[in-house]
């Protein structure tokens, strides 16, 4: 457990001043006598809220600081697999660590003058409102929505690895023996994290029960409770939307695909990528421009795409619409009501090459308005292509820099090994220097000069900082040097046999 001493200290720091099981046992007993029975109960519940938040942060830190770290460093598990096990975990830790710090700061603010032990928290509703409203609530909803949606997938992936990967089995057994984890396994950790957000309403309701009615604090707590319930409702809805999209994907023809206006291909596997979820689905009627027979189409609205599907042999396929794309990026989509009918609307999918027009008809005018409004609302929240490209470029650049650093490190290791090898043969050569044939690099003067140049060139290049465009040249030079030394080393060894 030595390597986790820093993490252990961090966990102990989080729990500082909240080791006692209740508030009434954490403060002086004489101090408790100053409060009514309801006030003591209120402080005890607030103490419990903070304690359970400490435990939650501890679970998150153990999942990240022990399990994820070991899987990445010891098992060399790639980032996509780690994300399958622990989706959005770092974001969750960040949000809850900040929340915990605000709660602990409030305790410090409420300490009695001259005491580092006695305190009474008079207001906590404002902190709860801040945590479960505005941008903080949006981040919580997004993180918990993704984590809870992938709960089953994460547990199944863990079980599959445990059953079929012996190195994974061995590592999990070793981690389980660490005292710092206290027998907390990955499935248990995932379950605890999933359930945490559902625990807040009960705790807040108990605080409200022991708070004087009609006070600003009482009203803040009531408002906070509504914010918490709204947050949970949104997370539940996101989980449901993901399950609905998973159901569509399960009945999708794996061979079906659609080519978009920009030339990119969208397949079944793309449905569940990027944590997509189903925002809305419904059957609309597509009317060809030549006014031939209308076709029923299943319209599927995702956070970033609008899909047009049909059913064939009890499976979903991308709709065949006179050669028009069946996948429409929302960033380039325009929705217009048709003047000739209160149930018709136009979709215009634009691109740098051309614009494609679709006409759809709904069952009622209200349904048309509802679809139009929801598509527009989704377009407003959809990230722009430029933003996605910038984010992808940043990720790529980070990975490129990391790969370059690893290559430079390997080059340095190769250089050191070659130095050691040269030293060994130099020592052998000194002991057997009676004839010229015992020289390390045997051959003509031009060959010896070539070897010296290769070695010096590799050493000089190995100490420089390269861009990725130089790495290939460096590796090629080192390869030349290795081949040269191997050639002459074999010849040298033959003289000693």
N, C-alpha and C positions, 0 to 999 in steps of 0.2 A: 504493500500500500504506500510505499515511500513516494512513488511518482505522483501520487494523488494528495500529497500533503497540502499543496496550495489550494486544491479544491476543498479539502476538508476544512481548512481555515476559513475559506469563503462561506461555506455552509454554516459554520459555527458563528461567524459574524452576522449572518442573516438572522439567526435564532437568538442573538444576544438580547437580553432583557425580557425574553418571552419564554424562558425555560419552564417557569411555573405553570401548572395545569390551568389555573384560573387567575383572574385579576386580583381577587380577594386574597389570594395566597402570594401574589407577587409584591404587594405593598405592605407597609407596616400594619399590624392588626389594630393598633390604636387609631390609625388613619381611617380604616374601614368603618369604625364606629361613627364617623361624621356623616355617613350616607344612609339613605332610606333603603328598604329592602328592594324596591324597584330599581333604584339607582345602582345598587350593587349588581343586580341581575343584568342591567344594561351594560355595565362595564365588563362583566364576565363574558357576555356575548360578543362585544367588540373585541375583547382579548381572544376569543375563539376564532373570530373572523381573521384576525391578523395571524394567529397560529396556523390556521389551515392554509392561509396564503403562503406562509413560510414553507410549509410542507409541500405545497404545489410547486413553488419555485425550486425546492430541493429535488423533486421528481424530474422537473425539466432539466436541471443542471446535471443530474446523474445520467439521464438519457443522452444528453449532448456530450458531457465532459468525460464520460466513461465508455458507454456503449458505442456511440457514434465515433468517438475518437479511436477506440480500439479496432472497430471494423474498418475504419479508413486507414489507420497506420499499420496494424498488424496483419489484417486480412486483405488490405489493398482493395477494398470494395469501392466500386466507382460511384460517382455522385448521383447518378440516376437511381441506383439501387438504394443508396442511403436515403434519397428523397422518397422512395416507395415505403421505407420503414418509418421515417420521421418527417412527414410533410409539414412544412411551415413551422418547424419546431423552434428554430432560432428566433423567428419573429414573435412567437408566443412567449418565449423566455424574456425577450426584450420588453414586451408590454407588461408582463406580470412583475418583472423585476422593478420597473418604474413605479407600478402601482404599490408594490410592497414598500418601496422607499418613501412614497408619499404618506402611507399609513404610519410608518415608523417616525417620520418627521413630525407628524401630528402628535404622537406621544411625547416627543422631546419638547414640543411647544407647550404642552400642557403640564409639564413637570412643576411641582410646587417649588417655590423659591427656596433655595438652599438644599434641595433634595434631588438625588439622582434615581430615586426609587418610587416615590409617591407621585401619582398623577391621576387626573380624571379627564377623560376625553369628552368635552361638551358638544362638539360638532364633528360629525363624520359623514353626514349626508352630502355635503358639498364635494367631498373627495369621490364618493360613489357616483354622483352625477357626472363629474368630469370624466371618470373612467368609462362610463357606459353611455356617452353621448358624443356627438361631433365626430372629429377625425379619429379619436381613440376608439370609439365604438365601431367605426367603419373598418379599422385595422383588425380589431378583435373579431368582427363578423367574418371578414375575409379569411383570417388565419384559422379560426375554429371551423368555418364552413369547409375549407379544404381538408383540414385534419380529420374532422369527423366523417366527411364523405369517404375518405380513404381508410377508415378504421379497419373494416373487414379485409380489404386488400392488403393492408400492412400486416395484420395478424396472419393471414394465409401465406404471405411471402415469408414471414418468419418461420412458420411451421414447415414450409417446403425446404428452406435452407437447413433447418435443424434436422430434417429427415434425410436429405440427400447430400449435404456438404459436411464432410468429416472435419475439415478445418474450422468450419463455423461451429460445429458441435463442441470441439475442443476449446475454442475461444470462449464460448458462452459458459462452459463449465468453469473455466479459469476465472472469468469475471464474477461468477456467482460465489466464488470463495473469498472475494474481497470484502473486508469488513465494512467498507464505505457504502456499499450498495444495500446492505442489510436485507439480502434475499429479494431485492426488487428486480424482477425480470422484465424483459421487453414487453411481453403481453400485458403484464400487470401495470407497467408504466403507461402504455398506450391507453388502457382502460381508464386509469385515474385521470389522465389528461382530458380524455373525452368527456368524462363526467363532471369535471370541475365547474364548468359554467352553469350547470344545473343546480349547484349547491348554494349559489348566492341568494336566490329568493327566500329560502327558508331562514337563512341567517339574518337577512335584512328584516324580514317579518318579525322575527323574535326581538330585534332591536327596537322596532316600531312599537311592539307590544309594551315595552318597558320605557318608552319615551313619552313625556307629558304631551297630551294632545293640544293642538292649537298653537304650539310654539313653532318658530321658523325651522328648527331642527326637525320637528315632526313632519312638516310639509316637505322639507328637502328629502327626507327618507321615503316619503310616499312617491315623490317624483322619481327618485333613484330607483325604486322598485319597479315603476312602470318602464323606465329606461332599460333595466335589466331584463324584464320580460320581453320587451320589444327586441332586444338583442338576441335572446334565446329563440324567439319566434323566427327571426331572420335566418339564424344558423340552421334551424330545423328545416326551413323552406329551401335553403341552399342544398342541404343533404338530400331532400326529396327531389329537387331538380336534377341533381347528379344521378340519383337512382333511376329517374325517368329516362335520362339520356343513355345510361348504361343499358336499360331495357331496349331502347331503340337499336343500340349498337349490337346487342345480342342477337337481334333478328335481322341483321344487315348482311347482304350478300358480300362476302369478302372479295369477290372479283370485280364488283362494281366500283367505278371511279368517275370523277368529273374533272375536266380541264377548265380552269378558270380563265378569265379574260387576260390575266397577266402570264398565262402559260403554265402556271403551277398546277400540279395534280393534287386533288383532294381524295383520300381514300377512307375506308372504314376506320383504320387505325388512328386517323387524325381526329376522329370524333371526340375521344376522351383525353386528348392531349391538352396541355396548358390549363388543366383543371377546368375545362369547359363544363357547362351545365345547361340543361334545357330551360329556357325562359318561357317558351310558349310553343305549342304545336296545334295545328288545325288543318282541316281539309278545305281548300279553296279551289275554285274552277279557273283553269288557265284557258284563255281564249287566243288562238293563233291569229296572227295579223291577216291571214287570208280568210278569216271567218269560217274555217272548216270546223269539224266536230270538236267541241270543247273537251278538255281532259281534266279529271280530278287530280289534284296534286296535294300531297301532305307537306305543308309549309312548316319548317322547324327553325325557330329563332334561337340562336346561340349568342353569347356575349359579343362575338366578333364576326359571325357569319350568319347568313340566311340560307338554309338548305331547302331544295325543292326535290321531294322524293315521290316515288311511286311504289306499288307493291307488285311483286312478280313471284309466283310460286311460294306464297306466304313469307316472302322475304322483302326487305326494303332495298330498293336500288335508287340510284340517282335518276331523276326524271329525264326522259327524252323529249326535248322541247324544240323541235326543228333545228337541232344542232346548237342551241343556245346553252351556255353554262348553267349547271344546276346548283352551283355554289357561288353565292354573291357576297363578297367582302363588304362589311357594313361601312368601312371607311370611304368607299366609292359609291354608296347607294343613295338614291334620291327617291322619295315616295311622294306621289301626287294623286289627289282624288280625280276621278274621271268626271267630266262635265255631263256626259251623255247618260250616266246612271248613278243613282245614289248608293249603289252596291258595288260599283267597280272602282278599281284603283290601278295606277300605273307604277311599276318599279323600273327605275332607270339605273342600270349598272354601268358606271363609267370606268374608263381606263385610258392609258396613254395612247392606245391604238384605236379604240372605237367605243361607242356607247351602245348598249343592248337594251331594248325596250320589252317589257313584259306587261301584259294586262291580266289582272285577276279579278274574279267576282266572288263576293261573299254572299252568305244567305240573307243577311239583313244590313240595313244602313248602319245600325249600331255596331255590328261586328266589323264593318269596314273602318269605322272611326276608331274602334278599339285597336285593331291591328295597326292602323296608320300611326296612332299615338304611341303604341308600345315600340314599334320599330324606330320611330324618331327618338324616343327616350333612350333606347339602347345605343343608337348611333351617337348620341351626345356623350355617353359614358365610355364609348369604345376608344381605346388608345389609337393614336394616329400611327400610320405606317412608319413615319420618320422616327417616332419615339421608340417603336419596337426595334427598328434597325439600329438605332444608337445603343439601345440596351444590349442587343445581340453582339454588336461590335465591341462593347466594353467587356462583355463576358469572354469573347474570343481573344481580345488583347490580353486579358488577365491570364487566360490559359496558355497563350503563346509565351508570355513572359515567364510563367512558371515552367513551361517545357524548356525554354532557353536556359533558365537557371539550372535545371536538372542536367541538361546536356553539358553545360560548362563544368558542373561538379563532376560528371563522369569523365570528362576530358582531363580534369585535374587528377583524378584517380588513375587513369591510364598513364598519364605522364609520370606519376610517382612510381607506378609498377615498373615502367620501363627504366626509370632511374635505378631502381633496386636490381632489376635484371642486369643492367649494364655493370653495376657494382659487383654483382656475383661473378660474372664472367671476367671482369677485370681482375678480381682476386685469383681466379683460376689461372688466368693468363700470367700473372706475376709469379705464381708457383711453378709454372711450366714455361718459362721464358727462354729456354735453351735454343729454340729455333724460331724462325719467323713464322712457321706454320702454326705456332701456338698463339698467335695473336688473335684477339677477339674478332676483329673484322678482317678476315683474310681475303686478299684479292689485289687487284691492281690499284694504283694510286687514285685513279678516277673513281673506283667503287668506294674507296674509303672516304674520299672527299664528298661523294654523294650521300653516304651515310651520315657524315658530320653535318652536312647542310640540312638533311631531313630532320635530324634530331634537334638541331638548334632552331630550325623554323617552327617545329611543333611546340617546343618549349616557349618560344616567344609568343606564339599565337595562343597558347593555353593560358597565359597570364593576362591576356587582354579581355575587355568587355566587348562582346559581339552583339550585333543584331542578328535576327534569325536568318538573314540572308548570308551571313558569314559562317554560320555553323557548319553548313555542308562542306565548305572549303577546308575548314579546320579538321573535320572528321576525315576527309579524304587524305589530307597530309599525314595525319596520325596513322591511317591505314597503310599508307605507303611505307612509313617508318617501321610499322610492325612487321610487314611482309619482308622488308630488307633485313631486319634483325633476325627474324625466324629463319630466313634462308641461310645466313652466316652462322647462326647458332647451331643449326643442324650439322653444318659442315664442321664446326668446332668440336661438337660432341663426338663425331665419328673418329676424330683423331685420338680421343681418349679411350675408345673401345678396343 
